[in-house]
Amino acid sequence: MHFLKLCRIPLYLLMFSMAASSAIPAAEGPFAGLDPKAISIRLPADIQWKGSAAGVESIALAGDVSKPGLYVVLVKWSAHHNSRPHFHPNDRFITVLSGTWWVNTGRNYDPDHMKPVPAGSFVTHYANEVHYDGAKDVDAILEIVGMGPDTLTPAEAK
């Protein structure tokens, strides 16, 4: 958690129980007749992003990144915001849903040499390998899937 405070990146603000409360009951509206024990649907208007002035918003769609087990998180990087070099203890699987996501590897923070990853791309962050990422000129929305508990460990060269 100390990395989150250092970089002011609130990637994991919501627990599954909070996110689940915004699901549309299948018995209402256009989804009437669907069994709520079989399916839960959240439309874009029902996704309530949470964030800070640091340029990152997120919402946990499933699971809890702080506990063992599978999690699914949406992360929205605002334009002109990046993380600093860090790593995670487990593999993370990322799909770029919109915008262009910018990435680089290594302990030396060098935003001028970040590489663009366009919408529709799939990226794997391997466990314990140093990387940093963010958005340049446009916002980027990512879906991140992994196994918790997840933490961020700073790894910038000094």
The 8 nearest C-alpha neighbors of each residue, nearest first, counted from 0:
[[1, 3, 2, 150, 4, 151, 152, 5],
 [0, 2, 4, 3, 5, 152, 151, 153],
 [3, 1, 5, 4, 0, 153, 152, 151],
 [4, 2, 8, 0, 7, 1, 6, 5],
 [3, 5, 7, 1, 2, 6, 0, 8],
 [6, 4, 2, 3, 7, 1, 8, 153],
 [7, 5, 8, 3, 4, 2, 82, 83],
 [6, 8, 4, 3, 5, 53, 9, 51],
 [9, 7, 3, 6, 10, 53, 55, 4],
 [8, 10, 11, 12, 3, 7, 50, 55],
 [11, 9, 8, 57, 12, 56, 74, 55],
 [12, 10, 9, 13, 57, 64, 59, 58],
 [11, 13, 9, 10, 57, 58, 49, 14],
 [12, 14, 59, 58, 11, 17, 15, 18],
 [13, 15, 63, 16, 17, 59, 18, 12],
 [16, 14, 18, 62, 61, 17, 63, 59],
 [15, 17, 19, 14, 18, 20, 13, 62],
 [16, 18, 15, 14, 19, 20, 13, 21],
 [19, 17, 15, 20, 16, 21, 60, 59],
 [18, 20, 16, 21, 22, 17, 15, 60],
 [19, 21, 18, 17, 22, 16, 23, 15],
 [22, 20, 19, 18, 45, 23, 41, 46],
 [23, 21, 41, 19, 20, 40, 39, 24],
 [24, 22, 40, 41, 25, 21, 39, 27],
 [23, 25, 26, 27, 22, 35, 39, 40],
 [24, 26, 30, 33, 35, 31, 27, 23],
 [25, 27, 31, 24, 32, 33, 30, 28],
 [28, 26, 31, 25, 24, 30, 29, 23],
 [29, 27, 30, 31, 26, 25, 24, 23],
 [28, 30, 31, 27, 25, 26, 32, 33],
 [29, 31, 25, 28, 33, 27, 32, 26],
 [32, 30, 26, 27, 25, 33, 28, 29],
 [31, 33, 26, 30, 34, 25, 27, 29],
 [34, 32, 25, 31, 30, 35, 26, 38],
 [33, 35, 37, 36, 25, 32, 38, 26],
 [36, 34, 25, 38, 37, 33, 39, 24],
 [37, 35, 34, 38, 39, 33, 25, 24],
 [36, 38, 35, 34, 39, 33, 25, 40],
 [39, 37, 35, 36, 34, 40, 33, 25],
 [40, 38, 22, 35, 23, 25, 41, 24],
 [39, 41, 23, 22, 42, 38, 25, 24],
 [42, 40, 22, 23, 45, 43, 39, 46],
 [41, 43, 45, 44, 40, 46, 23, 22],
 [44, 42, 45, 46, 41, 47, 40, 48],
 [43, 45, 42, 46, 47, 41, 21, 48],
 [46, 44, 42, 43, 41, 47, 21, 22],
 [47, 45, 43, 44, 48, 42, 41, 21],
 [48, 46, 45, 49, 58, 44, 21, 18],
 [47, 49, 57, 58, 56, 46, 50, 75],
 [50, 48, 56, 57, 47, 58, 12, 51],
 [51, 49, 56, 55, 9, 57, 48, 52],
 [50, 52, 53, 54, 55, 56, 9, 49],
 [51, 53, 54, 50, 55, 7, 8, 56],
 [54, 52, 51, 7, 55, 8, 80, 50],
 [55, 53, 77, 52, 80, 76, 51, 56],
 [56, 54, 76, 75, 50, 53, 77, 8],
 [55, 57, 50, 75, 49, 48, 74, 76],
 [58, 56, 74, 73, 48, 49, 10, 75],
 [57, 59, 73, 48, 72, 13, 60, 49],
 [58, 60, 72, 13, 61, 15, 18, 71],
 [59, 61, 71, 72, 18, 58, 15, 62],
 [62, 60, 71, 15, 70, 59, 63, 72],
 [63, 61, 70, 15, 69, 71, 64, 68],
 [62, 64, 14, 65, 66, 15, 70, 61],
 [65, 63, 147, 148, 149, 66, 70, 62],
 [64, 66, 148, 63, 149, 147, 67, 150],
 [67, 65, 148, 147, 64, 63, 68, 149],
 [68, 66, 147, 148, 146, 65, 69, 64],
 [69, 67, 146, 147, 66, 70, 62, 148],
 [68, 70, 146, 145, 62, 147, 71, 67],
 [71, 69, 62, 61, 145, 144, 63, 64],
 [70, 72, 144, 61, 60, 143, 59, 62],
 [73, 71, 59, 143, 60, 58, 142, 74],
 [72, 74, 142, 58, 57, 141, 143, 59],
 [75, 73, 57, 141, 140, 56, 72, 142],
 [74, 76, 140, 56, 55, 139, 57, 77],
 [75, 77, 55, 139, 138, 134, 133, 54],
 [78, 76, 138, 54, 80, 55, 134, 75],
 [77, 79, 138, 137, 134, 135, 136, 80],
 [78, 80, 135, 134, 136, 77, 81, 133],
 [81, 79, 133, 134, 54, 78, 77, 76],
 [82, 80, 133, 132, 134, 83, 79, 131],
 [81, 83, 131, 132, 133, 84, 6, 80],
 [82, 84, 131, 85, 108, 81, 155, 6],
 [85, 83, 131, 155, 130, 154, 106, 129],
 [86, 84, 153, 154, 129, 152, 130, 151],
 [85, 87, 129, 127, 152, 128, 151, 130],
 [86, 88, 151, 127, 89, 126, 150, 152],
 [89, 87, 126, 127, 149, 150, 86, 90],
 [90, 88, 126, 87, 91, 146, 125, 149],
 [89, 91, 125, 126, 124, 145, 92, 123],
 [92, 90, 145, 124, 123, 144, 89, 93],
 [93, 91, 123, 144, 143, 122, 145, 124],
 [92, 94, 143, 122, 142, 121, 123, 144],
 [93, 95, 121, 142, 141, 120, 96, 122],
 [94, 96, 141, 118, 120, 119, 97, 140],
 [95, 97, 118, 141, 140, 119, 94, 142],
 [98, 96, 118, 140, 139, 95, 99, 141],
 [97, 99, 139, 118, 138, 137, 117, 100],
 [98, 100, 117, 139, 116, 118, 115, 101],
 [99, 101, 116, 134, 139, 115, 133, 117],
 [100, 102, 115, 114, 133, 132, 134, 113],
 [103, 101, 132, 113, 114, 131, 115, 100],
 [102, 104, 113, 131, 130, 114, 132, 105],
 [105, 103, 130, 129, 131, 102, 106, 84],
 [104, 106, 129, 107, 130, 84, 103, 108],
 [105, 107, 155, 156, 84, 154, 108, 129],
 [108, 106, 156, 105, 155, 109, 84, 104],
 [107, 109, 106, 84, 110, 83, 155, 105],
 [108, 110, 111, 112, 107, 113, 103, 105],
 [111, 109, 113, 112, 108, 103, 81, 102],
 [112, 110, 109, 113, 114, 108, 103, 135],
 [113, 111, 110, 109, 114, 103, 102, 108],
 [112, 114, 103, 102, 110, 101, 111, 115],
 [113, 115, 102, 101, 103, 112, 116, 100],
 [116, 114, 101, 100, 99, 117, 102, 113],
 [115, 117, 100, 99, 101, 120, 114, 118],
 [118, 116, 99, 120, 115, 119, 100, 98],
 [119, 117, 97, 95, 96, 120, 98, 99],
 [118, 120, 95, 96, 117, 94, 121, 97],
 [121, 119, 95, 118, 94, 117, 116, 122],
 [120, 122, 94, 93, 95, 119, 123, 92],
 [123, 121, 93, 92, 94, 124, 120, 95],
 [124, 122, 92, 91, 125, 93, 90, 121],
 [125, 123, 91, 90, 92, 126, 122, 128],
 [124, 126, 90, 128, 123, 127, 91, 89],
 [125, 127, 89, 90, 88, 128, 87, 124],
 [126, 128, 86, 88, 87, 125, 129, 89],
 [129, 127, 86, 126, 125, 130, 124, 87],
 [130, 128, 86, 85, 105, 104, 84, 106],
 [129, 131, 104, 84, 85, 103, 105, 86],
 [132, 130, 84, 83, 82, 103, 102, 104],
 [131, 133, 102, 101, 81, 82, 103, 130],
 [132, 134, 81, 101, 80, 100, 76, 82],
 [135, 133, 78, 100, 79, 101, 80, 76],
 [134, 136, 79, 78, 137, 80, 133, 101],
 [135, 137, 78, 79, 134, 138, 99, 77],
 [138, 136, 78, 135, 98, 134, 139, 99],
 [137, 139, 77, 78, 76, 98, 134, 140],
 [138, 140, 98, 76, 97, 99, 100, 75],
 [141, 139, 75, 97, 96, 74, 95, 76],
 [142, 140, 95, 74, 96, 73, 94, 143],
 [141, 143, 73, 94, 93, 72, 74, 95],
 [144, 142, 93, 72, 92, 71, 141, 73],
 [145, 143, 71, 92, 70, 91, 93, 72],
 [146, 144, 91, 70, 69, 92, 90, 147],
 [145, 147, 69, 68, 70, 148, 67, 89],
 [148, 146, 67, 149, 64, 68, 66, 65],
 [147, 149, 65, 66, 67, 64, 146, 150],
 [150, 148, 147, 64, 65, 87, 88, 151],
 [149, 151, 87, 152, 148, 0, 88, 65],
 [150, 152, 87, 86, 2, 85, 153, 0],
 [151, 153, 85, 86, 2, 154, 87, 150],
 [154, 152, 85, 2, 155, 84, 151, 86],
 [153, 155, 85, 84, 106, 152, 156, 129],
 [154, 156, 106, 84, 107, 153, 157, 108],
 [157, 155, 106, 107, 154, 108, 84, 105],
 [156, 155, 107, 106, 154, 108, 153, 84]]
